[in-house]
Amino acid sequence: MTRCPATTIGRRDCPLCGCRDVQILREFPGDDRAAGSWTLVECCSCSMVYLHQRVNYELQSEHFDWAESFRAESRRRDGEHPVNRALTRGLYWLRRAYGLQDGDKTVALVRRHQKQGRLCDFGCGNGRLLVRAARYFSVTGVDISAQMAASAKRKLPSAEIVVSPVTEAPLPPDSFDAITMQSYLEHEQDPLIALGAARGALRPGGVVVLKTPNYQSWNRRWRGWKWCGFRFPDHCNYFVPQTLRLALELAGFEVLRGALRDTLPTSDNMYFAARKPCDAPRAEIAPPRRIAV
């Protein structure tokens, strides 16, 4: 049995179906933040692919800061693939020059189903998506990182920015018309609890829109274990369209029909939208749920 990194607190069961029977896909060496290695597994019951080790919220915030991890990963890719990275940066600045910034597609997908009202961004980071959404919605953000939350607050001084794990955030029930999860759910150790929190915070008929890496992408198959989506332990869930749909349905959402381009395997990312049923009973106010360690 592979030794768990010193900064983990044991193994995860399947985050969707709870099954403990897994197939080990690969073990990845740890870095200077953790001893041991990271183990990627596939559930033998529902085929969900996920990181076997569990990292609690305090350790995520203190030892595995997403912003620093992102910068370190960018430096690594710059060294290994300088030409590809230069092309990627050129495309990024071209998109910015034409006003196509990160968050535009997510906000557009929200507005396909919900034109206005209150919007909450789970895992809001530095507030980039909130800035786009604030053109149409009254916005709130939630992020586990105080540093990222402070950056979001500087961009949107009038917005409420909550520093908390999403699964513990004190959000009033039945209060939002839309919730976004852009590049968040792949980081969440308990994705069904996070989706349940979204369902509780949404008004009946409200929509949730998600963007997450697509493990089924052609680029992942071509790049193999060098795929850009592998980042441990930051990315602990690896969804395909079928497992993301299953997660939403298990959380009590009605998955909405999307455009074919939202889940094409030609992209490393996929987008899903779902609605809280209009006849859903009103959510009850419950104390924040903490994961036992």
N, C-alpha and C positions, 0 to 999 in steps of 0.2 A: 504494500500500500504506500502510495506516494505521501510524503510528509506534507502537511498543510503549512503554508507560510506562517511565520510567527504572528503576523498581524491579522489572521483570520480566526473565526470562531466555530469551525467545523464545516460539515458538508450540507449542501442544500438538497432537499428533495425536489422533484420536478416542480417548477413554479406555476405550472398550469394544472396538472392532474394529481400532483402529490406522489406519484410513483417513485419508488426508490431503485427500480431496476433500470440500469443505464448501460450504454455502450460507450466506452472511452474512445474518443476520436483522436485526441492528441494531448500531450503535455508540453506546456511552454515554460521555459526557464523564467524564474523571477528576476527582478532587477535589484538595484541598491535600496529599494523601498521595502523589499520583502525577501525572506529566505525561502528556500524550497522552490516549488513550481506551481503553475496554474494548470488545471485540468479541464479541458473542454469535453463535455459529454452530450449524448443524445438519449432522450427518454425512450425506452423500449415500448411504451404504451401510446403516447401521443406524438412522438417524433420531435418534441421541443428540444432545441439545442441550447445549452446554457453552461455557465461556469459552475463547476461543482462546489468550489469553496464559497463560504459565506463571509462577507465583510460587513460589520455593523456600521451604523450611520456615523458614530463618533470617529471610527477609524477611517471611513471614507473621507470625512471632512478634514481630519488632521494629517493623515499619511498619504492619501491618494487624491489630492486636490485636482479637480478636473482641468482647471486652467493651466497648471504647471504640467500636467500629463500631456495636454494638447500641444504645448510648446515643445516638450521633449520629443514627442512623436513627430512633430513637424521637422525638428532638427535631424532626427534619424532618417526621415524620408528624403530630406534635402541631400544628405550625404550619400544615400544609396541610389537615388533616382533623380539626379539633378535636372536632366532634360525634361522628364515628365512633370517634375515639380514646377519648373519654369513655365511650361505650357499651362499648367493648372492655375498658377498665379496670374498669368496673362488673361486667361478666361475670366477669372474672378474680377479683375479690375475692369475688363470690358463690360461685364454684367453691371458693375457698379456705375460705370460711365453712362449706361443706358437706363439707370434707375431700377435695375432688376436685382434687388438686394435680398439677402438671406431672410426668410420669413414671408416674402411676397406670396409664394405659392400656398403656404399654409393659411395665411390670412384670406387669400382668394377662395380657398376651399371652404373655410368657415362661412364666408359671405355667400357661397353658393346655396347654403342652407339657412343661414341666420344673418340678417342684414345689419342689425344694431343690437344694443343692449349692453350687458355687462359681460366682460371676458376675463378669464383667469388663465395665466400661462404657468403650467407646472414645469419646474426646472427652468425658470426664466433666464438664468445666466446673467449676462450683462445688459439685458433689456432690449436687445436688438429687435426681437419680434414684437415686443410691446410697443415700441416706437411706431412700427408699421400699423399695428392694430389700433392704436390710439386715434387714428384718423376716423375710425368708424365706431369704436366701442369705448366705454368706460373700463379702464384696465386695472387689473391686480396681478401681481407676480408672486411666485413662491420659489425659493431656492435654498438649498442646504448650506451654501457657501455665503458667509457674511461679506466676503470681499466682492463676490459677483453681485450680490444683492445691493451693496453700496454703489456699485457701478451703474446698476439699473436705476437706482434712486436718483443719481445725478442726471441721468438722461430724462427722467420723468419725475420731477419733484412732487407733483400732485398725486401720483399713483401710490397705492398701498403696496408695499413690497414686504412680504413675510419671510423671515429667516427661519426655516424649519425644514425637516424632511417632509416631503409631500404627504406621506402616510400619517403624519402627526400634526399637520397644519390646522389651526383652529378656524376653519372656514365655516361661515354660517350655511346651514342646509338650504337647499332649494333656492339659491340666490343668484346663480349665474346663468346666462343664456348660452354661453359657449366656453369651452375649456380646450386649450391647446397643449399638446405634448410634443414639442419639436426637439428631436434628438435627446429625449429624456428617458423613455421607457426601457431602452436598452441598458440604462445605468441602474435601474431600480431592482433591488434584491427581491422585492415582493410586488411584482407587477399587478397581480389581481387585487391586492389591497389598494394600490394606487388607483387602479381603475374604479374600484369601489368608492374611493374617496371622491373621484370625479363624478360618479353617478349621484352620490349624496349631495354634492355641492350644486349640481345642475337643477334647474327647474324642470318639471315634466315637459318634454318636447325639446329640451336643450340639446346641443350637439357637442361632441368631443371630436377633435381632429388630431391625428397622430402622424408624425414623420419619424421613421426609424430605419436603420440599415436593413437591406434585404439580403439575407443569407443565401437566397436562391439566385442572386444576380450572376450574370455571365462573367463579370469581372472577377467575382470570388472564385468561380470555377476555374478561370484562366490563371489567376494569380496564385491559387492554392493557399498555402499557409502564410503567404506574404501579402494577403489581401489587406487593404487599408482599414477594413472594419474590425480587425482583431486588435483589441487594446485591453490589456488585463491589469487590474480587475475592473477598470472603468466600465467596459462593456461586458455585462454579465448575462445578458439575454440576446439570443440570435434568432430573430423571427423570420419566418417566411410568410407569404400571404395567408396560408391555411392556419398557421398557429396564431397569427395576430387576430384573425377573424375569430378563432376559438376563444382567445383571451377576452375579447370584447363581449362575445355571447355569454361566456361564463360569468362575466361581471354584470350581466343584465341589460346590455345595450342591444339595440336593433341596428345592425350594420346597414349603412346606406349604400346604394349603388353608386359606384364611382366611375370615372373615366378609365379607359383601358390604359392610358399613359400613366396613371397613378401607381400601377404595380408592375410595370414592364421590367423584365429581367435585364434589359439593357442599361438600367440605372442601378447604382449601388444603394439607392434609397427607395422607399415606398411610402405612400400616403393612404390613410384610411380615415373615413368619417363614419360616425355612428350617433344614434339618437337615443336619449333616455325616453322610454315609452311615455306617451301622454297620459296614460292611465296609471302610471306608477304611483304608489302611495307616497305621501310626504315623508321625507327622511327624518329620522329621529336624531336629536342631538345626543352624541355619545362622547365619552371622554376619549382623548387621543389614544391610539393603540400603539404600544411599544413592543418591539420584538424582544423576546426573552433571550438573554445571552448566557 
